[in-house]
Amino acid sequence: MIAASDANSDLSKTVVKLGGFHMLMSFLGCIGYIMDGSGLKEALSTIYATNSVDKMLYGHAYARSIRGHTLLRLALSMKIFEEMKIEGCILDELIEQITSRDVSYEDVEGCKSSSNSLIDQFQDKLNELKARGPTAQLWAQYFEMVSIALDFIRAERLGLFKEHLDAVRKMLPYFHAGGHFLYAKSAHLYLQDMIKLEETMDEQSFQNFKNGFFTVKRTEKFNSGTWTDMVIEQSLMKSMKTEGGVSRGRSTQESVLCKWLYAMYATNTICEEIERFCNISLDSVDQHVDARYSRIKRDNTDVNKLVD
């Protein structure tokens, strides 16, 4: 629509930003497609119900899918570390660095000096495993695909524009391999538009965009960046999916949808005021669910199941 608009219109100056949340869901579906028949489903079935695993591999159950792939990636890392011959001095130095410094979330990524050699050894071992045969190469590729997904999440959470584009670029061949051709085409165009953005935006706006303004933040907390389409799901679409919304209790006929869309702005405002009146807010929590003791304990148990 923008490409077909008049060159002198305001619409022609609009740059479309691809929704990262749905793009990641599509990428997770590609992982499930590529790993079909590899034993991935059976491995995840040890920590999730079989019906849940099917949805995870299609990329629909986002939270479960990310957790399952992350835990399995951790289990693979533990197996790889078992085959590595790590010098004791390197481990001692790394442990000392972690225990002697008061590392906050903001500077946690600054602790690279002692871990660089360990990361290089791990990567060399991963490349060595690829040469053992097709099965080992497939699982090494799975490790890399999950790493790309986690890098994509990290770039959005921290507002790292260059890393965001790098992750999208790495996703492209997997979109083609997984048969998600519409997202492959859209991601290609999106990447081209983002690379040319410096030529179309003024310098100050581009610097702000590159320094974290390309993501949405509801709070000033660290690691709180959110995809634009996820914000839409959590705000505009929230009232549609609650009790009495279009998908729960109302019809999906065209007349009903039109009335709902016209009234959406007012109904969202009413819902927000009711939440404020009841002193209930779902925008942020003091402690992330993944950082709770019960969740950490469950994660450790599930990783041990996968390793065994």
Secondary structure, DSSP 8 states (H G I E B T S, - for coil): --TTS-TTSSGGG------HHHHHHHHHHHHHHHTTTTTHHHHHTTTS-HHHHHHHHHT-SHHHHHHHHHHHHHHHHHHHHHH----HHHHHHHHHHHHHS---TTTGGG--TTTHHHHHHHHHHHHHHHTT-HHHHHHHHHHHHHHHHHHHHHHHHHT-HHHHHHHHHHHHHHHHHTT-HHHHHHHHHHHHHHHTHHHHS-HHHHHHIIIIITSB-SSSSTT--B-HHHHHHHTTTTGGGSTTSTTTTS---HHHHHHHHHHHHHHHHHHHHHHHHTT---S--SS-GGGSHHHHHHHHHHHHHHH-
